[in-house]
Amino acid sequence: MSDVEIASPHDPADGLAAVAALRRLADQMENAEVERAMRAGWSWPQVAEALGVTRQAVHKKHASRLIAAGVTLRRR
Amino acid sequence: MVTRFAQHVRTIVKAAEAEARASASPTVEAEHVLLAISALDGTDAQRVLASAGLDHHAIKLALEREVHQSLSAAGITIDPGQLPHATIDPSRHLRMGASTRTALERAAKASAGARQMQPCHLLIGVLGAQAGTVPRMLALAGVDQGKLTERVRSTTDEKTQ
C-alpha cells in the first residue's frame, strides 16, 4: 500500500468525510462514556446535564443497552 | 417490483450486521456489507473482490486508514479502537444505515431480470456509491472502482446467459 496522501483540507470531499467520521466517533464515545459514568454511579439527570440533553433522551437511548450489559442503574 | 433474495444474500446481510456490531457501529453501513461479501467463501462476488486484492483483512485495514485519514482532516488523531469499551445490546436489531439502503436499491435494479438477487448484484449496489466511506476506502486501497464494477458486471452477465 502506498503512503496516505492527505488532499487539501479545502476539498469538500475530505471535509464531508471528516464530518461523517466525527459523527461516528461522537456516537461511539457517547456510548462508551455514558456506560462508564453509569458504572461509576452517576444518575440519569447528571449524565443528561453533562451531555446537554434531556434525561428522557439519554434514558431512551442508553437504558436498554446498559440493562442488558448488567449495569446497576440508580433510580435518581 | 418484487425482489427475491438468494440464500447467499440473506447470509451476507446477517453477517453484515455482525460486522457492524464488531466495529461498534449503531447502524449497518455499506462497508459492513462489503466486509460480509468478502468473507463468504464460494461466491463469484468474493472471488472478484479477492482478485482485486480485497480480502476481508485488506478491506478492514483500508477502512481503518479511511477513518484515520478522514478524522485527521479535522485535526483529530484519536484511534477509535482505543476508546473505552461500550457494550452493545446483543438482542437489539441494528438498523440499516442510509448507505446500505441505497446499495440495496441499486442491487435490486441490477438484479432486475435475474431470478434472484445474487451476491454479485449486492456488490454492484455497494460499488455504485459515488461518495462516502466505500469509494474513499477503495481509493486508499489503490483499487479502480469503475474497473472493479465492470468486472463484477461481466461476471454477473456470464452467469445470466
HADDOCK unambig.tbl for C-alpha pairs under 7 A between the chains (distance, minus, plus):
assign (segid A and resid 1 and name CA) (segid B and resid 141 and name CA) 6.67 0.50 0.50
assign (segid A and resid 9 and name CA) (segid B and resid 73 and name CA) 6.05 0.50 0.50
assign (segid A and resid 14 and name CA) (segid B and resid 70 and name CA) 6.39 0.50 0.50
assign (segid A and resid 14 and name CA) (segid B and resid 73 and name CA) 6.54 0.50 0.50
assign (segid A and resid 15 and name CA) (segid B and resid 73 and name CA) 6.91 0.50 0.50
assign (segid A and resid 17 and name CA) (segid B and resid 70 and name CA) 5.55 0.50 0.50
assign (segid A and resid 17 and name CA) (segid B and resid 132 and name CA) 6.65 0.50 0.50
assign (segid A and resid 18 and name CA) (segid B and resid 70 and name CA) 4.53 0.50 0.50
assign (segid A and resid 18 and name CA) (segid B and resid 71 and name CA) 5.28 0.50 0.50
assign (segid A and resid 18 and name CA) (segid B and resid 73 and name CA) 6.12 0.50 0.50
assign (segid A and resid 18 and name CA) (segid B and resid 74 and name CA) 5.92 0.50 0.50
assign (segid A and resid 21 and name CA) (segid B and resid 67 and name CA) 6.20 0.50 0.50
assign (segid A and resid 21 and name CA) (segid B and resid 70 and name CA) 6.27 0.50 0.50
assign (segid A and resid 21 and name CA) (segid B and resid 71 and name CA) 6.10 0.50 0.50
assign (segid A and resid 22 and name CA) (segid B and resid 71 and name CA) 6.59 0.50 0.50
assign (segid A and resid 25 and name CA) (segid B and resid 80 and name CA) 6.88 0.50 0.50
assign (segid A and resid 28 and name CA) (segid B and resid 24 and name CA) 6.91 0.50 0.50
assign (segid A and resid 29 and name CA) (segid B and resid 83 and name CA) 6.95 0.50 0.50
assign (segid A and resid 31 and name CA) (segid B and resid 86 and name CA) 5.54 0.50 0.50
assign (segid A and resid 32 and name CA) (segid B and resid 84 and name CA) 5.57 0.50 0.50
assign (segid A and resid 32 and name CA) (segid B and resid 85 and name CA) 5.48 0.50 0.50
assign (segid A and resid 32 and name CA) (segid B and resid 86 and name CA) 4.20 0.50 0.50
assign (segid A and resid 35 and name CA) (segid B and resid 86 and name CA) 6.48 0.50 0.50
assign (segid A and resid 65 and name CA) (segid B and resid 88 and name CA) 6.09 0.50 0.50
assign (segid A and resid 65 and name CA) (segid B and resid 89 and name CA) 4.66 0.50 0.50
assign (segid A and resid 68 and name CA) (segid B and resid 89 and name CA) 5.83 0.50 0.50
assign (segid A and resid 69 and name CA) (segid B and resid 87 and name CA) 6.13 0.50 0.50
assign (segid A and resid 69 and name CA) (segid B and resid 89 and name CA) 6.88 0.50 0.50
